[in-house]
Amino acid sequence: VMRDYQLLAEACQRAGKARMEGHAYYKQGELLAVNKETLPQSAKYFKKYLNICRRLNDLQGEAKALNCIGIAHQEIGGTEHLQHALEYHRQHSEISDAAGIFIANTNMGLIYGQLDNWSRAIEHHKQALQYAVRAGDRQAESLALANLGLMGRSQGDLNTAKVCMERHLELAHTLSDETAAVQANEQLGLLAVEKGEWNEAAKLLTQAMDLSSRQNDQRKSNELKGLIGVVTGNLKMEEHIRTLARNMGAKVEKKARKTAQEDPAH
């Protein structure tokens, strides 16, 4: 198939059919992007497609090419490629509609997170949320909220993380998106763990486990089952400590009463 598109690109170039030539380059890039080994080569073909789109003043094609090149560099990874990815996503955001700007900012937020630049990551996820709302895309809004919630939790801003994840869960129910609901319940459960709210954590993680079981996601279900075991263990330990404290308090009080009865002067 790759060879067929190569021949098509050459034929279109000779015939002066630039749009078809560009399409052939795009398809070659798409084929190469599937495998990690050929991923670096895909960017070369996406760039050829980009050049033709710019020559034809095809803004929609240009936006698609910029996004593909950015993602290719993003998936290759490493600081140098991530910096290249940021530049292409930035260019993508400058020529796109609201939906494209959401995608570009989401990608930039993820990259800055990989580079440990949390303030820039949060800034781009906030912009992604704004454009998702502007585009009226609830699926995109849900994703942006999930990313902001994860960022908030990683930075210790548990209240912001909770607000974002609760709205993410609400949208997941509205959209009947069970995968998002699993993620939201799990993250809210982990936030409850960090606050020491063991009962709430157990309830939320159990809801996430039940949903993942319904989706036949055995790996996630088992992972959550393990978490629930840890939470239940902490809950029992906390109850045991409270019981010991109550018993100890009762013994101290009883001893104090006995002392007072034996020594009326006090």
BASESE-366773 format. One record per residue (C-alpha): residue in one letter; x, y, z. Coordinates in nm, 4 decimals. Each point is the difference from the previous one (the first is absolute). Last residue first. Layout:
residues N
<pt A,<X,Y,Z>>
...
***
This chain:
residues 266
<pt H,<-1.0586,1.6145,9.6137>>
<pt A,<-0.0450,-0.0164,0.3779>>
<pt P,<-0.2335,-0.2970,-0.0568>>
<pt D,<0.3009,-0.2252,-0.0839>>
<pt E,<-0.1252,-0.3558,-0.0609>>
<pt Q,<-0.3015,0.1194,-0.1993>>
<pt A,<0.2114,0.2404,-0.2058>>
<pt T,<0.2548,-0.2744,-0.0760>>
<pt K,<-0.2818,-0.2338,-0.1163>>
<pt R,<-0.1432,0.2704,-0.2236>>
<pt A,<0.3447,0.0672,-0.1523>>
<pt K,<0.0560,-0.3720,-0.0564>>
<pt K,<-0.3354,-0.0284,-0.1794>>
<pt E,<0.0839,0.3031,-0.2182>>
<pt V,<0.3398,-0.1428,-0.0855>>
<pt K,<-0.1564,-0.3390,-0.0848>>
<pt A,<-0.2689,0.1629,-0.2169>>
<pt G,<0.2622,0.2034,-0.1845>>
<pt M,<0.2044,-0.3136,-0.0645>>
<pt N,<-0.3073,-0.1766,-0.1309>>
<pt R,<-0.0885,0.2941,-0.2252>>
<pt A,<0.3603,0.0259,-0.1249>>
<pt L,<0.0142,-0.3746,-0.0660>>
<pt T,<-0.3275,0.0200,-0.1935>>
<pt R,<0.1271,0.2994,-0.2006>>
<pt I,<0.3232,-0.1874,-0.0775>>
<pt H,<-0.1988,-0.3045,-0.1183>>
<pt E,<-0.2239,0.2193,-0.2164>>
<pt E,<0.3094,0.1576,-0.1592>>
<pt M,<0.1531,-0.3430,-0.0586>>
<pt K,<-0.3235,-0.1249,-0.1565>>
<pt L,<-0.0096,0.3017,-0.2329>>
<pt N,<0.3674,-0.0403,-0.0873>>
<pt G,<-0.0581,-0.3646,-0.0949>>
<pt T,<-0.3108,0.0963,-0.1992>>
<pt V,<0.2090,0.2562,-0.1910>>
<pt V,<0.2750,-0.2526,-0.0777>>
<pt G,<-0.2538,-0.2616,-0.1133>>
<pt I,<-0.1829,0.2628,-0.2097>>
<pt L,<0.3273,0.0756,-0.1762>>
<pt G,<0.0504,-0.3688,-0.0826>>
<pt K,<-0.3547,-0.0259,-0.1365>>
<pt L,<0.0700,0.3099,-0.2089>>
<pt E,<0.2955,-0.1688,-0.1705>>
<pt N,<-0.2038,-0.3178,-0.0485>>
<pt S,<-0.2810,0.1946,-0.1702>>
<pt K,<0.2481,0.1933,-0.2132>>
<pt R,<0.1557,-0.3219,-0.1298>>
<pt Q,<-0.3351,-0.1762,-0.0375>>
<pt D,<-0.1522,0.2656,-0.2249>>
<pt N,<-0.3191,-0.1932,-0.0809>>
<pt Q,<-0.1894,0.3294,-0.0326>>
<pt R,<-0.2341,-0.1053,0.2816>>
<pt S,<0.3073,-0.0859,0.2060>>
<pt S,<0.1324,0.3536,-0.0637>>
<pt L,<-0.3299,0.1457,0.1235>>
<pt D,<-0.0003,-0.2121,0.3171>>
<pt M,<0.3630,0.0929,0.0705>>
<pt A,<-0.0682,0.3739,-0.0389>>
<pt Q,<-0.2998,-0.0242,0.2343>>
<pt T,<0.2160,-0.1922,0.2478>>
<pt L,<0.2658,0.2723,-0.0232>>
<pt L,<-0.2609,0.2640,0.0819>>
<pt K,<-0.1436,-0.1863,0.3028>>
<pt A,<0.3416,-0.0986,0.1399>>
<pt A,<0.1266,0.3577,-0.0296>>
<pt E,<-0.3094,0.1399,0.1727>>
<pt N,<0.0462,-0.2406,0.2910>>
<pt W,<0.3768,0.0689,0.0173>>
<pt E,<-0.0086,0.3810,0.0088>>
<pt G,<0.3710,0.0350,0.0818>>
<pt K,<0.0297,0.3094,-0.2186>>
<pt E,<0.2422,-0.1729,-0.2365>>
<pt V,<-0.2346,-0.3007,-0.0106>>
<pt A,<-0.2921,0.2292,-0.0905>>
<pt L,<0.2069,0.1333,-0.2915>>
<pt L,<0.0669,-0.3598,-0.1057>>
<pt G,<-0.3745,-0.0722,0.0019>>
<pt L,<-0.0689,0.3148,-0.2044>>
<pt Q,<0.2630,-0.1236,-0.2479>>
<pt E,<-0.1563,-0.3471,-0.0190>>
<pt N,<-0.3533,0.1363,-0.0345>>
<pt A,<0.1098,0.2343,-0.2802>>
<pt Q,<0.1988,-0.2675,-0.1860>>
<pt V,<-0.2814,-0.2560,0.0174>>
<pt A,<-0.2519,0.2663,-0.1103>>
<pt A,<0.2231,0.0895,-0.2960>>
<pt T,<-0.0056,-0.3639,-0.1137>>
<pt E,<-0.3765,-0.0158,0.0627>>
<pt D,<-0.0790,0.2878,-0.2362>>
<pt S,<-0.3790,0.0252,0.0115>>
<pt L,<0.0425,0.3637,-0.1137>>
<pt T,<-0.1980,0.1414,0.2940>>
<pt H,<0.1642,-0.2497,0.2376>>
<pt A,<0.3479,0.0952,-0.1234>>
<pt L,<-0.0987,0.3682,0.0233>>
<pt E,<-0.0784,-0.0372,0.3714>>
<pt L,<0.3218,-0.1966,0.0545>>
<pt H,<0.2098,0.2740,-0.1648>>
<pt R,<-0.1870,0.2583,0.2130>>
<pt E,<0.0957,-0.1959,0.3123>>
<pt M,<0.3555,-0.0389,-0.1319>>
<pt C,<0.0439,0.3750,-0.0506>>
<pt V,<-0.1371,0.0911,0.3453>>
<pt K,<0.2142,-0.2700,0.1647>>
<pt A,<0.3209,0.1084,-0.1732>>
<pt T,<-0.0635,0.3616,0.0994>>
<pt N,<-0.0408,-0.1091,0.3648>>
<pt L,<0.3008,-0.2346,-0.0099>>
<pt D,<0.2534,0.2570,-0.1171>>
<pt G,<0.2940,-0.2294,0.0827>>
<pt Q,<0.1781,0.0651,-0.3308>>
<pt S,<-0.0601,-0.3522,-0.1375>>
<pt R,<-0.3633,0.0272,0.1146>>
<pt G,<-0.0524,0.3269,-0.1849>>
<pt M,<0.1609,-0.1365,-0.3179>>
<pt L,<-0.2238,-0.3087,0.0082>>
<pt G,<-0.3079,0.2180,0.0511>>
<pt L,<0.1056,0.2346,-0.2801>>
<pt N,<0.0419,-0.2981,-0.2350>>
<pt A,<-0.3396,-0.1428,0.0981>>
<pt L,<-0.1613,0.3424,-0.0464>>
<pt A,<0.1488,0.0268,-0.3497>>
<pt L,<-0.1301,-0.3482,-0.0881>>
<pt S,<-0.3533,0.0808,0.1213>>
<pt E,<-0.0023,0.3272,-0.1956>>
<pt A,<0.1085,-0.1890,-0.3134>>
<pt Q,<-0.2882,-0.2449,0.0406>>
<pt R,<-0.2322,0.2910,0.0764>>
<pt D,<0.0808,0.1793,-0.3269>>
<pt G,<-0.1847,0.3322,-0.0009>>
<pt A,<0.2848,0.1548,-0.2013>>
<pt R,<0.0338,0.2801,0.2578>>
<pt V,<-0.0046,-0.2575,0.2826>>
<pt A,<0.2794,-0.1953,-0.1699>>
<pt Y,<0.1818,0.3274,-0.0686>>
<pt Q,<-0.0015,0.0982,0.3675>>
<pt L,<0.1027,-0.3508,0.1122>>
<pt A,<0.2962,-0.0041,-0.2388>>
<pt Q,<0.1063,0.3399,0.1358>>
<pt K,<-0.0080,-0.1436,0.3521>>
<pt H,<0.2019,-0.3031,-0.1189>>
<pt H,<0.2525,0.2426,-0.1517>>
<pt E,<0.0462,0.1987,0.3241>>
<pt I,<0.0175,-0.3205,0.2076>>
<pt A,<0.2876,-0.1300,-0.2136>>
<pt R,<0.1764,0.3379,0.0118>>
<pt S,<-0.0145,-0.0015,0.3824>>
<pt W,<0.1034,-0.3667,0.0154>>
<pt N,<0.3231,0.0238,-0.1992>>
<pt D,<0.1059,-0.3557,0.0838>>
<pt L,<0.1015,-0.0624,-0.3668>>
<pt Q,<-0.2582,-0.2803,-0.0260>>
<pt G,<-0.2609,0.2412,0.1407>>
<pt Y,<0.1096,0.2596,-0.2563>>
<pt I,<-0.0673,-0.2639,-0.2656>>
<pt L,<-0.3483,-0.0831,0.1310>>
<pt G,<-0.0987,0.3672,0.0122>>
<pt M,<0.1345,0.0544,-0.3515>>
<pt N,<-0.2089,-0.2922,-0.1258>>
<pt T,<-0.3143,0.1322,0.1690>>
<pt N,<0.0740,0.3473,-0.1348>>
<pt A,<0.0257,-0.1296,-0.3577>>
<pt I,<-0.3179,-0.2098,0.0274>>
<pt F,<-0.2057,0.2862,0.1499>>
<pt I,<0.1353,0.2410,-0.2648>>
<pt G,<-0.1129,-0.2465,-0.2672>>
<pt A,<-0.3542,-0.0161,0.1406>>
<pt A,<-0.0184,0.3806,0.0339>>
<pt D,<0.1119,0.0558,-0.3630>>
<pt S,<0.3622,-0.0283,-0.1019>>
<pt I,<0.2750,0.2268,-0.1376>>
<pt E,<0.1901,0.1037,0.3157>>
<pt S,<-0.0617,-0.3250,0.1931>>
<pt H,<0.1782,-0.2040,-0.2686>>
<pt Q,<0.3037,0.2303,0.0149>>
<pt R,<0.0204,-0.0618,0.3760>>
<pt H,<-0.0439,-0.3753,-0.0574>>
<pt Y,<0.2924,0.0101,-0.2447>>
<pt E,<0.2227,0.1892,0.2452>>
<pt L,<-0.0930,-0.2214,0.2943>>
<pt A,<0.0837,-0.3122,-0.2022>>
<pt H,<0.3477,0.1341,-0.0776>>
<pt Q,<0.0557,0.0521,0.3755>>
<pt L,<-0.1241,-0.3544,0.0640>>
<pt H,<0.2424,-0.1324,-0.2631>>
<pt E,<0.2952,0.1662,0.1739>>
<pt T,<-0.1071,-0.1025,0.3507>>
<pt G,<-0.0536,-0.3684,-0.0786>>
<pt G,<-0.3132,-0.1473,-0.1550>>
<pt I,<-0.0672,-0.1754,-0.3307>>
<pt E,<-0.3703,0.0323,0.0859>>
<pt Q,<0.0143,0.3782,0.0309>>
<pt H,<0.2056,0.0361,-0.3201>>
<pt A,<-0.2670,-0.1960,-0.1915>>
<pt I,<-0.2791,0.1902,0.1804>>
<pt G,<0.1421,0.3354,-0.1099>>
<pt I,<0.0418,-0.1179,-0.3590>>
<pt C,<-0.3599,-0.1266,-0.0089>>
<pt N,<-0.1411,0.3222,0.1528>>
<pt L,<0.1949,0.2167,-0.2436>>
<pt A,<-0.1242,-0.2106,-0.2934>>
<pt K,<-0.3649,0.0234,0.1081>>
<pt A,<0.0255,0.3786,0.0455>>
<pt E,<0.1613,0.0352,-0.3435>>
<pt G,<-0.2733,-0.2133,-0.1583>>
<pt Q,<-0.2686,0.2263,0.1495>>
<pt L,<0.1929,0.3104,-0.1005>>
<pt D,<0.0399,-0.1036,-0.3663>>
<pt N,<0.1825,0.3051,-0.1377>>
<pt L,<0.1169,-0.2220,-0.2903>>
<pt R,<0.3706,0.0569,0.0740>>
<pt R,<-0.0700,-0.0405,0.3705>>
<pt C,<-0.1751,-0.3313,-0.0627>>
<pt I,<0.2920,-0.1133,-0.2180>>
<pt N,<0.2543,0.0804,0.2713>>
<pt L,<-0.2069,-0.1776,0.2663>>
<pt Y,<-0.0294,-0.3182,-0.2112>>
<pt K,<0.3800,-0.0054,-0.0375>>
<pt K,<0.0222,0.0541,0.3779>>
<pt F,<-0.2368,-0.2925,0.0599>>
<pt Y,<0.2302,-0.2118,-0.2154>>
<pt K,<0.3112,0.0865,0.2047>>
<pt A,<-0.1925,-0.0385,0.3299>>
<pt S,<-0.0818,-0.3604,-0.0932>>
<pt Q,<0.3701,-0.0914,-0.0136>>
<pt P,<0.0386,0.0493,0.3773>>
<pt L,<-0.2960,-0.2374,0.0590>>
<pt T,<0.1528,-0.2877,-0.1972>>
<pt E,<0.1208,-0.1982,0.3037>>
<pt K,<-0.2947,0.1012,0.2218>>
<pt N,<-0.2462,-0.1407,-0.2544>>
<pt V,<-0.3311,0.1618,-0.1049>>
<pt A,<0.1582,0.3316,-0.1003>>
<pt L,<0.1445,-0.1537,-0.3193>>
<pt L,<-0.3441,-0.0676,-0.1480>>
<pt E,<-0.1271,0.3518,0.0848>>
<pt G,<0.3116,0.1598,-0.1471>>
<pt Q,<-0.0527,-0.1919,-0.3229>>
<pt K,<-0.3654,0.1065,-0.0058>>
<pt Y,<0.1008,0.3664,0.0467>>
<pt Y,<0.2529,-0.0223,-0.2841>>
<pt A,<-0.2688,-0.1418,-0.2314>>
<pt H,<-0.2413,0.2786,0.1006>>
<pt G,<0.2657,0.2598,-0.0819>>
<pt E,<0.0470,-0.1454,-0.3483>>
<pt M,<-0.3773,0.0034,-0.0501>>
<pt R,<-0.0100,0.3712,0.0888>>
<pt A,<0.3081,0.0779,-0.2126>>
<pt K,<-0.1253,-0.1498,-0.3259>>
<pt G,<0.2803,0.1364,-0.2187>>
<pt A,<0.0089,-0.3122,-0.2170>>
<pt R,<0.3605,-0.0812,0.0933>>
<pt Q,<-0.0752,0.0542,0.3716>>
<pt C,<-0.3169,-0.2067,-0.0299>>
<pt A,<0.1961,-0.2922,-0.1472>>
<pt E,<0.2674,0.0213,0.2722>>
<pt A,<-0.2611,0.0154,0.2800>>
<pt L,<-0.1904,-0.2954,-0.1499>>
<pt L,<0.3194,-0.2064,-0.0240>>
<pt Q,<0.0749,0.0659,0.3676>>
<pt Y,<-0.3618,-0.0766,0.0913>>
<pt D,<0.0248,-0.3387,-0.1724>>
<pt R,<0.3359,-0.0717,0.1673>>
<pt M,<-0.1508,0.0530,0.3437>>
<pt V,<-0.2837,-0.2371,-0.0872>>
***
